[in-house]
C-alpha cells in the first residue's frame, strides 16, 4: 500500500443537509422559549413548572446527538508509511491495520442526508464512514491486495 491521503468529497448541498438538523434542533427551542415566555407575568405564572425547560433540554439533547454523529464521521483516511489506515474526524482518530480488517460493506451513516456509507469491520470493532472519498476504489483495491481474506460486500 502506498502512503497517501483520501479526502472526503461532499457537495455544498450535502454539507448543508448535514448541518440543517443540528441548526434546527438548536434554534427551534430558543425560538419556542422566546415565544412562550413573552407576555405578562400573570400569563407566565399559569404555565406548568417544567415548561419550557423540558422541551428545550430535549431538543438540545437531540442536537448534541446529531452534532456528535457529524463530528465523529471521518473526513480523511490516511495510509501511513507503516501501512496502517488512520480514519480522522473532528473529534477522534482511529487506526486500523489492513490485516485486521474482516469486511467492508455498504451501511447507512445514521443520518438521512443522501450520503452513502460503508462499515469497516475489524478485530477491535467497527468504523462507519461516508463512501465519498477521493479514489475510494483505489483504496479498496489496495486493501484487497494486502488482505485477500477481507470481504468486500456490495461495493
ZIWO-V811815 format. One record per backbone hydrogen bond with DSSP energy under -1.0 kcal/mol. NH is the residue of the N-H (numbers start at 1). CO is the residue of the C=O. E is the energy in kcal/mol with one decimal. If there is no record, write none. Layout:
{{NH/CO/E} {NH/CO/E}}
This chain:
{{6/77/-3.3} {8/75/-2.2} {9/132/-3.5} {15/11/-2.2} {16/12/-2.2} {17/13/-2.3} {18/14/-1.7} {19/15/-1.7} {20/16/-2.0} {23/19/-2.2} {24/20/-2.9} {25/21/-2.3} {27/23/-2.9} {28/24/-2.7} {31/27/-2.6} {32/28/-2.5} {33/29/-2.7} {34/30/-2.3} {35/31/-2.6} {36/32/-2.7} {37/33/-1.4} {44/40/-1.6} {45/41/-1.4} {47/44/-1.1} {51/48/-1.4} {54/50/-2.8} {56/52/-1.7} {57/53/-2.5} {58/54/-2.3} {59/55/-2.5} {60/56/-2.0} {61/57/-2.1} {62/58/-2.1} {63/59/-2.5} {64/60/-2.3} {65/61/-2.1} {66/62/-2.6} {67/63/-2.6} {68/64/-2.4} {69/65/-2.4} {70/66/-2.4} {71/67/-2.6} {72/68/-1.3} {75/88/-3.2} {76/88/-1.5} {77/6/-2.6} {78/86/-2.4} {79/4/-3.0} {80/84/-2.6} {83/80/-1.6} {85/96/-3.2} {86/78/-2.5} {87/94/-3.3} {88/76/-2.9} {89/92/-2.8} {91/71/-1.6} {94/87/-2.6} {96/85/-2.8} {100/97/-1.7} {101/98/-1.0} {102/121/-2.9} {103/121/-1.5} {104/151/-2.4} {105/119/-1.8} {107/117/-2.0} {113/111/-2.0} {118/129/-3.0} {119/105/-3.1} {120/127/-3.0} {121/103/-2.9} {122/125/-3.0} {125/122/-1.3} {127/120/-2.4} {129/118/-2.6} {131/116/-2.3} {134/7/-2.3} {136/133/-1.2} {139/135/-1.8} {140/136/-2.3} {141/137/-2.2} {142/138/-2.3} {143/139/-2.5} {144/140/-2.2} {145/141/-1.8} {146/142/-2.1} {147/143/-2.7} {150/147/-1.7} {151/102/-2.3} {153/104/-2.7}}
